[in-house]
Amino acid sequence: IINPDFPYYNEFRSIFIKSNGLGHILFENKKDVGEIKFAVLSHTYLNRETSEQRNPDMLVVGTPNMEKLDELVRQAEVLEGRQIFYVVMSERELDSAKRRKDLLIYSLSVLPRSVVIGTEEQFVETVAM
């Protein structure tokens, strides 16, 4: 267990996420999934939370091959033994959601997350409200 106050906690967590489960599957297959600007795992997914409101585990921004993306998510579901909820938005839809101050976009901008495809810096810059 790593202390969350450790100065490099987020970097270690990101490495761990990209080498296990859904993060690993997406990272290893990113060239096969199509055009993805960002794939971001939410705090719900990172903390393995379940809730009655069921917040999405992942946001994908771009124009992915939906069949391939769904196949990869199903692989992760079998591996992790749980259902994974995700939302796919085009860049235009993301801009619109940001202007509307969409709760998903807001929560991804302020709560812990892991950017699996794309960079943390680019994601933060893109979703800044």
C-alpha positions as CSV (number, residue, x, y, z in Angstrom):
1,I,0.0,0.0,0.0
2,I,1.3,3.4,-0.9
3,N,0.6,6.4,1.2
4,P,-1.6,8.9,-0.7
5,D,0.5,11.7,0.7
6,F,3.6,10.3,-1.0
7,P,4.9,13.0,-3.4
8,Y,4.8,10.5,-6.4
9,Y,1.6,8.8,-5.5
10,N,-0.3,9.9,-8.7
11,E,2.6,8.8,-10.9
12,F,2.8,5.4,-9.3
13,R,-1.0,5.0,-9.5
14,S,-1.0,5.9,-13.2
15,I,1.7,3.3,-13.9
16,F,-0.3,0.7,-12.0
17,I,-3.5,1.5,-13.8
18,K,-1.8,1.3,-17.2
19,S,-0.4,-2.1,-16.4
20,N,-3.6,-3.7,-15.0
21,G,-7.2,-4.3,-16.0
22,L,-9.1,-1.9,-18.2
23,G,-6.2,0.6,-18.3
24,H,-3.8,-2.0,-19.5
25,I,-6.1,-3.4,-22.1
26,L,-6.9,0.0,-23.6
27,F,-3.3,1.2,-23.5
28,E,-2.0,-1.9,-25.2
29,N,-4.7,-1.8,-27.9
30,K,-5.0,2.0,-28.5
31,K,-3.9,1.7,-32.1
32,D,-6.6,-0.8,-32.9
33,V,-9.5,1.1,-31.3
34,G,-9.6,4.0,-33.7
35,E,-9.3,7.8,-33.1
36,I,-9.3,8.4,-29.4
37,K,-8.0,11.7,-28.0
38,F,-8.6,10.8,-24.4
39,A,-9.6,7.7,-22.4
40,V,-10.0,8.7,-18.8
41,L,-10.8,6.4,-15.9
42,S,-13.0,8.0,-13.2
43,H,-12.6,8.1,-9.4
44,T,-15.6,5.6,-9.4
45,Y,-13.5,3.1,-11.3
46,L,-10.2,3.8,-9.6
47,N,-11.8,3.3,-6.1
48,R,-13.9,0.3,-7.3
49,E,-17.0,2.1,-6.1
50,T,-20.5,1.0,-6.8
51,S,-23.3,3.4,-6.4
52,E,-27.0,3.4,-7.0
53,Q,-26.6,6.4,-9.4
54,R,-23.9,4.5,-11.2
55,N,-21.4,7.1,-12.4
56,P,-19.5,6.2,-15.5
57,D,-16.2,4.4,-15.0
58,M,-14.6,5.8,-18.1
59,L,-14.9,8.7,-20.5
60,V,-13.7,8.2,-24.1
61,V,-13.3,11.3,-26.3
62,G,-12.9,10.8,-30.0
63,T,-14.4,8.6,-32.7
64,P,-13.4,5.0,-31.7
65,N,-14.3,1.8,-33.4
66,M,-17.3,1.0,-31.1
67,E,-17.2,-2.7,-31.8
68,K,-13.5,-3.0,-30.8
69,L,-13.9,-0.7,-27.8
70,D,-16.9,-2.7,-26.6
71,E,-14.9,-5.9,-27.1
72,L,-12.0,-4.6,-25.0
73,V,-14.3,-3.4,-22.2
74,R,-16.0,-6.8,-22.1
75,Q,-12.5,-8.4,-21.8
76,A,-11.8,-6.1,-18.8
77,E,-15.2,-6.9,-17.3
78,V,-14.4,-10.6,-17.3
79,L,-10.9,-10.0,-15.9
80,E,-12.2,-7.7,-13.2
81,G,-15.4,-9.5,-12.4
82,R,-17.6,-6.5,-12.7
83,Q,-19.6,-4.4,-15.1
84,I,-17.8,-1.3,-16.5
85,F,-19.9,1.7,-17.5
86,Y,-18.5,4.1,-20.0
87,V,-19.4,7.2,-22.1
88,V,-18.1,8.0,-25.5
89,M,-18.2,11.6,-26.8
90,S,-16.8,13.3,-29.8
91,E,-14.7,16.4,-29.2
92,R,-17.6,18.5,-30.2
93,E,-19.9,16.8,-27.7
94,L,-17.2,17.3,-25.0
95,D,-17.1,21.0,-25.8
96,S,-20.9,21.2,-25.5
97,A,-20.9,19.3,-22.3
98,K,-18.2,21.5,-20.9
99,R,-20.2,24.7,-21.8
100,R,-23.3,23.1,-20.1
101,K,-21.1,22.4,-17.0
102,D,-22.0,18.7,-17.3
103,L,-21.6,16.9,-14.0
104,L,-19.5,14.1,-15.5
105,I,-17.0,16.5,-17.1
106,Y,-16.9,18.6,-13.9
107,S,-16.3,15.5,-11.7
108,L,-13.5,14.3,-14.0
109,S,-11.9,17.8,-13.8
110,V,-11.8,18.0,-10.0
111,L,-11.7,14.4,-8.7
112,P,-8.9,11.8,-9.0
113,R,-8.7,10.2,-12.4
114,S,-6.3,8.4,-14.6
115,V,-5.7,9.4,-18.2
116,V,-4.9,6.2,-20.1
117,I,-4.9,7.6,-23.6
118,G,-3.8,11.2,-24.1
119,T,-1.9,13.2,-21.5
120,E,-3.0,14.5,-18.1
121,E,-1.9,18.0,-19.1
122,Q,-3.9,18.0,-22.4
123,F,-7.0,16.6,-20.6
124,V,-6.9,19.2,-17.9
125,E,-6.4,22.0,-20.4
126,T,-9.3,20.6,-22.5
127,V,-11.9,20.3,-19.7
128,A,-10.9,23.4,-17.8
129,M,-14.2,25.3,-17.1
